[in-house]
């Protein structure tokens, strides 16, 4: 009964917060920053294919499960293009997203700059069987609208800067434009709601490269500010060893809504596999066994001299 009730709560929560951002959750964003920031699209001059799967709060049925398939690469010396397909299921709600990434990069003295835009077409739908659940109030118009499905257009702007191949600073602005295609404009600028906030994801860090010792260390800090989600701060430390054949990282997110995450991966001839596990600090952690994430990627590097790299893709 407890699991069934929790599954129902998850579905209703996803439905009632449909005005919140649709940004996916990734623990491994520090290795694959293009997952959240379109400014990284084609930034390294390579072509990269990414498959990502994540299951949160393992141990309950109906908890978030997401899958992402993405490609991004460099077109000439200035442009980057990419695309992705994303699917997520939370309780009785399913979201499908088709995404296009576009970026322009240039150099300012020692700084390599990438400015990008992501356009997304999102379809959100609730399982019609939820309406027959005795715990659901009959005639809930919001829920019935979700059963009929929502089609949403969304756009994210982003910028990524790498200075002297060491210091990187990135800013992504989710929901820069968000429009309901089936009803009209929604979530426009509002000043009446006291909890209405701008959405942003800010990430910066420093690459400490020690080739003579055979390792590199990348400490970084990430700040998230999304509507209807508590403000989050991530403290990250990433290490790369044996010419990137071994990658390990630790993430700490302080606070009662925070988490601790461990990540380990390996790369061989352009192919990389990364696994991460995180546990939450909140009281609900005692009822589940944590979250798991797995990413497979493959990088095709240009034959010519490589361009300056992104923090998750350098040698």
N, C-alpha and C positions, 0 to 999 in steps of 0.2 A: 504493500500500500504506500509506503514511504517513497519508494522509487517511482511509482505511478504518479503520485502527487507532485514529486519534484519534476518529472517530465512535463506534466501539465503546466507547472509554473514557468518552466523554461520557455515553452511555446507561447504562453500568454505574454511573458516579458518581452520576447522578441517581437510580438505583434504590437504591443502598446508602445514600444519605443521605436517604432518605424521611422520617426522623424530624426532619430539620431544618425550619426555617421555610419556608413557601410564599410569603413576601412577594416580590412582583415587583420587578424592578430598573428604576428610571427615572432617567435623567440629568436630566430636566426637572422634578423634584419642586419646585424652588424657584419655578417659574412656576405649577405645578399641585399645591399641597400636599395637596389632597384625595385624590390618588392614594395617599398613604400614611397620612394622618391623618383619621379620621372626624370629629374635632372641627371641621374646616373646612367640613363639609357645610352648605350654605345660609348660611354665615357672612356673606357680602357682601349678602344680601338679594336676590340675583339668581338666575336659572336658567341653568345652564351645561351644555352638551353637549360631551363630549370623546371624540375618537378618537385612539388612540395606537398606534404600531407601532415595534418595536425589533428590530434584528438585531445580535447581538454577534459579535465575532471573525470578521468577514467574510473569506471566502476559504477556509473549510473547510465541507464539508457536515456537517450534524448539529449545528452550533453553535446556541445559543439564539435562537429567534425567538418574539416574543410580540406579541399584539394585545389591545387593551383598548377597550371601548366603555362610556362612563359618562355618567350624568346625575346632577346634584344641584341642589337648589334650596331656597328658603325657603318655608315654609308658615306664614303669619302672621308675627308679630313674634318668636316664640320658638323655633319648630321648624324643623329642616332634615331633608329626606329625600332619599335617592338610591339608585341601584342601578348595577351594572356587570356586564359579562360579560368574562371574561378567558380567553385561550387561549395556551398556550405549548408549544413543541415543542423538546426537547433530545435530540439523538440519536434513539433509539428510544422515548423516553418522551414522552407527551402529557399535559398537565394542562389541565383545563377547570374554571373557577371561576365560580360565580354569587354575587354579592355584594349585600348590602343595607346602606345607611348610614342611621343615625339620630343626630340631634344636637339638643341643647338649648342655647340661647344666652341670655345675660343680661348686664347691665352692672353693674359695681362702680365707681362714680365715673368715673374716666377710662379704666377698663379694660373692653373688650368680651371676654367669655369664651364659648367654645364647648366643650361636652363631648359627645363622641360615641362611638358603638359601631358596629363593622362586624361583620356575621355573614356567613360564607362557607361555601358548600357546594362541596367540591372533589372532582373525580373524576380519579384518576391511573391511567394504563394504559401498559403497555409492549407494543410490537409483538411479536406471537407469533413472528415470523420470527427474532427475536434468539435464541430457544432452539435453533435449528438452526445457528447460527454455530459453526464449529469452534473458535473461540477462547473459547467460553463453556463452562464446566464443566457437564456434564450432571447433572441432579438438584439444581441450586441452588434450594432451597425459597424463599429470599427473592425470587429472580428470577421463579419460577413464580407466586408470590403476586401480584407486580406485573403479570404478564400477565393474571391474572384480574381485575385492577382493584382500586383502593381508593377508598372513599367516606369523606370526612373532613369533619367540621364544625369550623370554626375561627372565633375571634372576636378582634377587635382593639379595644382601648380607646384613646381619644385625647383630648387637651385642647389647645386653641389659645387664646392670650391675645394681644390687641393693645392696647397701652397708649398712650394719647394719640395714636393713629393713626400712631405712629412705631416703637415697640419691639414686636417680636413674639417670643413664646416658645411652642414647641410640643413636645409629648411624645406619642409613639405607643408602645403596648405590644402588639406582635404576639404571637399565640399565647397570649393571655390565657386562653382556653379552647380546647382542641384534643382532639377525640374521633373515633375511628374508628367510623363508623356501621355498618360491616359486621362488626366484631369486638368493639368495646367501647372502653373508655377507654385512651388511650395518651398518652405524653409528659406524664404527670402530674408533680407536683413530685418531684424526685429529688435526693438529696444524695450518692449513692454515686459518681457519675461525676465525676472531677476536673475535666473540661472543661465541665461543665454550667453554662450562664450564663443569666441573665435576658435576654430580648429587649427592646430598646428602640431608638427612633429619636428623638433629641433635636435640635431645630433652633431656632436663635434668630438674630435679626439686627436691623438698624436701617434705617429708611426715611429717607433724606436727600432731601427734596423741594425742588427749586429751580425753581418755576414761572416766575419772572421770566427765568431763563436757559433755560428750555425743556427741562429734563432732570431726572431723578431717579436716585439711586444707592442700591443696596441691598446692603451687605455682609452676609454671614451665615456661620454656622458650623453644620455638621451632624455629629452623632456617631451611629454605628451600632454596636450590640452584639448580634449574632445568634449563636446556637449554630452550631457547625461552620463559621463564617465568621470570618476575621480581623477584629479591631476596626478600624473605619474612621473617619477624620476628613476631612470635606470643607470646603475653604475656597472660598467663593463670592463673586463680585462681579457684580451685575446692574445694567445701565444701561438707562434708558428715555428715549427722545428723541422730539421732534416729536409731543407729545401721545400717546405710546405707539404711534405708527405704526412706530417702530423699537425693537426690544428686542434687547439683546445681553448675553451673560453668559459668564463664565469660571469653571470649576471645577477645583481642584487637590486631589488626594488623595495626600498624601505616603506614601512607603514602597514597598517592593518589590511589594506587592499593590495599589498605588495607580494613579491615572490622571490624565490631563489632558483636560479637555473644553471645547469651544467651542460656543456656542449663539447662534443668530440667528433673529429672527422679526419678523413685522409684524402689525398689527391694523388693520382697516378696517370700520367700521360693525358692531362686535360680533363679527366673524369674525376669527380669529387662526390663523396658521400658524407653527409653530416647528420648526426643524431643529437637531439637535445631532450632533456628532461627537466621539468620545473615543478616546484611545489609552492602552494600559496601560504601566506602567513595568517590568513583569516581563519575564523573558527570552523568554516565549512570544510577545511582541509581534512578534518578527522573522518569525513564521510566519503572521501574518494582517494585515489592513489596517485594523483598528480597528472600532469599533462605531458604528452609525447609529441615530438615533431621530427620528421625525417625529410631530408632534401637530397635529391640527386641532381647533379649539374654536369654539363660538358661545355668546355670552352675551346673555340677554334681561334687561335691567335693569327694575326696577319703575318705574312711572310716578311714584310719590311720591318723596320725597327718599330717596336711597340710604342704606342702613345703613353702618356702619363696615366697611371692606373687609379682605380677607385680603391677605397680602403679594404674591401673584401677581395681584391683581385690585383695583387702586386707581387713582384719578385725582386 
